[in-house]
Amino acid sequence: MNMSEKLMHAVQYDYYGGGPAGLKHVEVPVPVPQMDEVLLKVEAASINPFDWKVQKGLLRPLLPRKFPHIPTIDIAGEVADVGSGVRNFKAGDKVVAILNAVNGGGLADFAVAKENLTVPRPPEVSAAEGAALPVAALTAHLALTQSAGVKLDRSGPRKNILVTAASGGVGHYAVQLAKLGNTHVTATCGARNMDFVKSLGADEVVDYKSPDGAALKSPSGRKYDAVIHGATGIPWSTFEPNLSENGKVIDLTPGVSSFMTFALKKLTFSKKQLFPLLLIPKGENLDYVVKLVKEGKLKTVIDSKYPLSKAEDAWAKSINGHATGKIIVEP
């Protein structure tokens, strides 16, 4: 069957700004997989703050590369077709993929992914659970294993970890992944989510609006070896007194100020450092987190699900910033 003549439903925007109202429902041709690409019938896509920040223009002129732009890059689905050179997948395979951030494409009936950023999805992992993983779980995984030096097989010295915004998309994975290592986890979140974050395995949970929470103090008086920082608007001076001698803050939502602090700490040879985290996704890491879900060692918590026809409601929910876990859109 010739897919190129088929049209599909997609959600796109054609200018910066506009928020949920800037999203338009359109019929566009089904994309054609090029060399080393797979065409996926999308079963679920997940929205990350990254997606609406790109729409706001926070990464212009880099992203999006051109308008109109179909947003989101986290998807799960079924292989519909493969381009030349694809060896590991065939039509009918269930998969999870992370799309190229430059092109996006997730809020649609079909999307094209690179074979090396596509991984098998076992039957134990639902499409929604799978789609929730790529950006958020890989960000948490990278922050913990590379930046914070936590070994997820429990080897290595014990580390005290702080996770801020622990009930959010990245945060809820960071707490669980950290506890696979030899760690003590302190977490901050809103009062209504404290029990939830405790259930993910955090050793101590603090309401971020309480005096201790605002000061990022550990109730047991620990100094942090690493902070997996998913909240915004906390100055370096709040972290500093709570860090161990070589403590690191890994900033998951780096803005200009965090790059400035990063440069300053480097210049002053401070042992305490702030690292802006930039995710460069790897297929083997995506495969690893999918397997953890299959084995029951990592759970995806889904805040809410929306049909593609109501994608702007999902968008608004993400911008609102109070989702517990992940927001899913299903064609």
C-alpha positions as CSV (number, residue, x, y, z in Angstrom):
1,M,0.0,0.0,0.0
2,N,1.3,3.4,-0.8
3,M,1.4,5.3,2.4
4,S,2.5,8.6,0.8
5,E,-0.9,9.2,-0.6
6,K,-2.6,8.8,2.8
7,L,-3.4,11.7,5.0
8,M,-3.2,11.7,8.8
9,H,-4.5,13.8,11.6
10,A,-1.7,15.9,13.2
11,V,-1.5,18.8,15.7
12,Q,0.9,21.6,14.7
13,Y,1.8,25.2,15.4
14,D,3.1,27.7,12.9
15,Y,4.5,30.5,15.0
16,Y,6.2,31.1,18.3
17,G,4.0,31.7,21.3
18,G,0.2,31.1,21.3
19,G,0.2,28.4,24.0
20,P,-2.7,25.8,23.7
21,A,-4.6,28.2,21.4
22,G,-1.7,28.2,18.9
23,L,-2.1,24.4,18.3
24,K,-4.0,23.6,15.1
25,H,-5.6,20.3,14.0
26,V,-4.6,19.5,10.4
27,E,-4.6,16.7,7.8
28,V,-1.1,16.2,6.4
29,P,0.5,13.4,4.4
30,V,1.8,10.4,6.3
31,P,5.6,10.8,6.5
32,V,7.8,8.4,4.5
33,P,10.7,6.6,6.3
34,Q,14.1,7.4,4.8
35,M,17.2,5.3,5.2
36,D,17.7,3.9,8.7
37,E,14.2,5.2,9.8
38,V,11.0,3.4,10.9
39,L,7.5,4.7,10.3
40,L,5.4,4.2,13.5
41,K,1.7,4.2,13.9
42,V,1.5,6.2,17.1
43,E,-0.4,4.6,20.0
44,A,0.7,7.1,22.7
45,A,2.8,10.3,22.9
46,S,3.9,12.1,26.0
47,I,4.2,15.9,26.6
48,N,7.3,17.3,28.3
49,P,7.9,20.9,29.4
50,F,10.6,21.0,26.7
51,D,7.8,20.9,24.1
52,W,5.9,24.0,25.1
53,K,9.2,25.9,25.9
54,V,10.2,25.3,22.2
55,Q,6.8,26.7,21.2
56,K,7.4,29.8,23.5
57,G,10.6,30.4,21.6
58,L,13.0,29.7,24.4
59,L,15.3,27.8,22.0
60,R,15.0,30.0,19.0
61,P,16.6,30.2,16.5
62,L,17.7,26.5,16.9
63,L,14.2,25.0,17.4
64,P,12.0,24.4,15.8
65,R,13.9,24.2,12.5
66,K,10.9,25.3,10.5
67,F,7.2,26.0,10.7
68,P,4.7,24.5,10.8
69,H,6.0,22.2,13.6
70,I,4.4,19.1,14.9
71,P,5.5,18.9,18.6
72,T,6.5,16.1,21.0
73,I,9.3,13.6,20.7
74,D,8.3,10.8,23.1
75,I,6.2,8.1,21.5
76,A,5.2,4.4,21.6
77,G,3.5,2.6,18.8
78,E,3.6,-0.1,16.2
79,V,6.0,-0.3,13.2
80,A,4.0,0.4,10.0
81,D,6.9,0.5,7.6
82,V,10.7,0.6,7.5
83,G,13.2,2.5,5.4
84,S,16.2,1.0,3.6
85,G,18.9,-0.3,5.8
86,V,16.6,-1.1,8.8
87,R,17.6,-4.5,10.2
88,N,16.1,-4.7,13.7
89,F,12.4,-4.0,13.1
90,K,9.6,-5.1,10.9
91,A,6.0,-4.0,10.4
92,G,3.9,-5.1,13.4
93,D,6.6,-4.7,16.0
94,K,5.6,-2.8,19.2
95,V,8.2,-0.1,20.1
96,V,9.1,3.0,22.1
97,A,11.0,5.7,20.3
98,I,12.4,9.2,20.9
99,L,12.1,11.4,17.9
100,N,14.5,14.0,16.6
101,A,14.0,17.2,18.6
102,V,14.6,19.3,15.5
103,N,11.7,17.6,13.6
104,G,9.3,16.6,16.4
105,G,6.3,14.8,15.0
106,G,4.7,13.0,18.0
107,L,1.3,14.6,18.0
108,A,0.1,12.7,15.0
109,D,-1.3,9.4,13.8
110,F,2.1,8.4,12.3
111,A,5.7,9.5,13.0
112,V,9.1,8.7,11.7
113,A,11.9,7.7,14.1
114,K,15.6,6.7,13.7
115,E,16.1,3.0,14.1
116,N,18.9,3.6,16.6
117,L,16.5,5.6,18.9
118,T,13.8,3.0,18.7
119,V,13.6,0.0,21.1
120,P,11.3,-3.0,21.5
121,R,8.4,-2.6,23.8
122,P,7.5,-5.9,25.6
123,P,3.9,-6.7,26.2
124,E,4.3,-5.9,30.0
125,V,4.8,-2.3,29.1
126,S,1.7,-0.4,27.8
127,A,1.9,2.2,25.1
128,A,1.2,5.0,27.6
129,E,3.9,3.7,30.0
130,G,6.4,3.4,27.2
131,A,5.6,6.8,25.7
132,A,6.1,8.4,29.1
133,L,9.7,7.2,29.3
134,P,12.1,8.7,26.8
135,V,12.8,12.3,27.7
136,A,11.9,12.1,31.4
137,A,13.4,8.8,32.4
138,L,16.5,9.3,30.2
139,T,17.1,12.7,31.8
140,A,16.8,11.2,35.3
141,H,19.1,8.3,34.3
142,L,21.7,10.6,32.8
143,A,21.7,13.0,35.7
144,L,22.1,10.1,38.2
145,T,24.6,7.8,36.5
146,Q,26.8,10.3,34.7
147,S,26.5,13.6,36.5
148,A,25.9,12.3,40.1
149,G,28.0,9.1,39.6
150,V,25.3,6.8,41.2
151,K,25.8,3.1,40.2
152,L,22.3,1.6,39.7
153,D,23.6,-1.9,40.7
154,R,24.1,-0.6,44.3
155,S,27.9,-0.8,44.0
156,G,29.9,2.3,44.9
157,P,29.9,4.5,48.0
158,R,26.6,5.6,49.6
159,K,25.5,9.0,48.3
160,N,23.0,11.5,49.7
161,I,20.8,12.7,46.8
162,L,18.2,15.5,46.8
163,V,15.5,15.4,44.2
164,T,13.5,18.7,43.8
165,A,10.1,18.7,42.0
166,A,10.0,15.0,42.9
167,S,6.4,14.4,41.8
168,G,6.9,15.6,38.3
169,G,7.8,13.7,35.1
170,V,11.6,13.6,35.6
171,G,11.4,13.7,39.4
172,H,9.2,10.7,39.9
173,Y,11.7,8.6,37.8
174,A,14.7,10.2,39.5
175,V,13.5,9.1,43.0
176,Q,12.9,5.5,41.8
177,L,16.2,5.2,39.8
178,A,18.2,6.7,42.7
179,K,16.9,4.1,45.0
180,L,18.2,1.3,42.7
181,G,21.6,2.7,43.7
182,N,23.3,2.9,47.1
183,T,21.6,6.2,48.1
184,H,19.7,8.1,50.7
185,V,17.1,10.1,48.9
186,T,15.6,13.4,50.2
187,A,12.8,14.7,48.0
188,T,10.8,18.0,47.8
189,C,7.3,18.3,46.4
190,G,4.0,19.9,47.1
191,A,2.1,19.0,50.2
192,R,-0.6,17.0,48.4
193,N,2.1,14.7,46.8
194,M,4.1,13.8,49.8
195,D,2.6,10.4,50.3
196,F,3.0,9.7,46.6
197,V,6.7,10.5,46.6
198,K,7.2,8.4,49.8
199,S,5.6,5.5,47.9
200,L,8.2,5.9,45.2
201,G,10.9,5.0,47.8
202,A,12.2,8.4,48.9
203,D,13.7,8.2,52.4
204,E,12.5,11.7,53.5
205,V,10.0,14.0,51.8
206,V,9.7,17.7,52.5
207,D,6.9,20.1,51.4
208,Y,8.7,22.6,49.3
209,K,6.7,25.5,50.8
210,S,7.7,24.6,54.4
211,P,10.7,26.5,55.9
212,D,12.9,23.3,55.6
213,G,11.6,22.7,52.0
214,A,12.3,26.3,51.0
215,A,15.8,26.1,52.4
216,L,16.2,22.6,50.9
217,K,17.3,21.3,54.3
218,S,17.4,17.5,54.9
219,P,15.2,16.6,58.0
220,S,18.0,14.2,59.0
221,G,20.6,17.0,58.6
222,R,22.4,15.4,55.6
223,K,24.6,17.3,53.1
224,Y,23.8,16.4,49.6
225,D,26.4,14.8,47.2
226,A,24.1,15.6,44.3
227,V,20.9,17.5,43.7
228,I,18.7,16.4,40.8
229,H,17.1,19.7,40.3
230,G,13.9,19.8,38.4
231,A,12.3,22.9,40.0
232,T,12.9,26.4,38.8
233,G,13.7,29.7,40.5
234,I,16.0,28.5,43.3
235,P,19.2,30.6,43.6
236,W,22.7,29.0,44.0
237,S,22.8,30.5,47.5
238,T,20.0,28.2,48.7
239,F,21.9,25.1,47.5
240,E,25.4,26.0,48.6
241,P,25.1,25.5,52.4
242,N,23.3,22.1,51.9
243,L,26.0,20.6,49.6
244,S,28.8,18.2,50.7
245,E,32.3,19.3,50.0
246,N,32.2,18.1,46.4
247,G,28.4,18.4,46.0
248,K,26.9,19.0,42.6
249,V,23.6,20.5,41.5
250,I,22.4,19.0,38.2
251,D,20.1,21.6,36.7
252,L,17.5,19.9,34.5
253,T,15.9,23.1,33.3
254,P,18.9,25.2,32.6
255,G,18.3,28.8,31.8
256,V,20.9,31.5,31.1
257,S,21.5,32.1,34.8
258,S,22.5,28.5,35.4
259,F,25.0,28.6,32.6
260,M,26.4,31.8,34.2
261,T,26.7,30.2,37.6
262,F,28.3,27.1,35.9
263,A,30.9,29.4,34.3
264,L,31.5,31.3,37.5
265,K,32.0,28.2,39.6
266,K,34.5,26.8,37.0
267,L,36.4,30.1,37.1
268,T,36.6,30.2,40.9
269,F,37.6,26.5,41.1
270,S,34.8,25.8,43.5
271,K,34.5,22.2,44.4
272,K,30.8,22.6,44.6
273,Q,29.5,22.8,41.1
274,L,26.4,23.4,39.1
275,F,26.0,21.4,35.9
276,P,23.4,22.3,33.3
277,L,22.2,18.9,31.9
278,L,21.7,18.6,28.2
279,L,20.1,15.3,27.2
280,I,21.7,13.5,24.3
281,P,19.6,10.4,24.1
282,K,21.0,6.9,23.5
283,G,19.1,3.9,22.3
284,E,20.7,1.5,24.8
285,N,19.7,3.7,27.8
286,L,16.1,3.8,26.5
287,D,16.2,0.0,26.2
288,Y,17.5,-0.2,29.7
289,V,14.7,1.9,31.3
290,V,12.0,0.0,29.2
291,K,13.4,-3.2,30.6
292,L,13.3,-1.8,34.2
293,V,9.6,-1.1,33.7
294,K,9.1,-4.6,32.3
295,E,10.8,-6.1,35.4
296,G,8.7,-3.9,37.8
297,K,11.7,-2.0,39.0
298,L,10.6,1.3,37.6
299,K,7.0,2.5,37.4
300,T,5.5,5.1,35.2
301,V,2.9,7.2,36.9
302,I,0.4,8.7,34.5
303,D,-1.2,12.0,35.6
304,S,-3.8,12.1,32.8
305,K,-4.6,10.9,29.3
306,Y,-6.1,13.0,26.5
307,P,-7.2,12.0,23.0
308,L,-5.3,13.7,20.1
309,S,-8.5,15.6,19.4
310,K,-8.0,17.4,22.7
311,A,-4.2,17.8,22.5
312,E,-4.5,21.5,23.5
313,D,-6.0,20.5,26.9
314,A,-3.0,18.2,27.5
315,W,-0.8,21.1,26.5
316,A,-2.5,23.4,28.9
317,K,-2.2,20.8,31.7
318,S,1.6,20.6,31.2
319,I,2.1,24.4,31.1
320,N,0.1,24.6,34.3
321,G,3.0,22.7,35.9
322,H,1.1,20.7,38.6
323,A,1.0,17.3,36.9
324,T,1.8,14.3,39.1
325,G,3.8,12.0,36.8
326,K,3.3,12.2,33.0
327,I,0.7,13.6,30.6
328,I,-0.2,11.3,27.7
329,V,-1.9,12.0,24.4
330,E,-3.5,9.1,22.4
331,P,-4.5,9.2,18.7
